[in-house]
Amino acid sequence: MKKGFLFFISLLIVWVLLAGTDQQEIIIGAIVSLLLTIIFFSKATIFSEFNLNPKAIFYFLIYIFVFSWELLKSNLDVAFRVIHPTIPINPGIVKVKTKLKSKLGRTILANSITLTPGTLTVETNGEDYYIHWIDVTSDDIEGATKQIVSKFEKYLEVIFG
């Protein structure tokens, strides 16, 4: 029940951050958040993987800032490549590995990689991810993992175990 309530609050916070402070929008967001919690939370076992302790919540907040920073850097990098006369790209698909065991943690990692411009998660197979990278600077697994995965993984490991 406690996790369901926290899920509802999390959905509502995301809604308020995206929709603003209009009272009607908040009411609609609260209703939608409540309905989603009622419909999906008890049926979806993936949500049991959340660590609801102060350290995990703190790391989640840090993760949001780290992801936002990486998103900004990636956007600027891709924009530079697009407007540069010679289009400096070296595209390719690289294999990376993750230490994450949680299905939800792995899903969020794959989505985080895909959402940052210049990288796209093409396939996941257990701990192996295949990433399309706009500018391959390391084609060995360890080097590519360090450059693409490790910046997100250390926070997700604490959040999801």
ABEGO torsion letter per residue (X at the ends): XAAAAAAAAAAAAAAAAAAEABAAAAAAAAAAAAAAAAAAAAABAAAAABBBBAAAAAAAAAAAAAAAAAAAAAAAAAAAAAABAAGBBBBBBBBBBBABABAAAAAAAAAAAAABBGBBBABBBEABBBBBBABBABABAAAAAAAAAAAAAAAAAAAAX
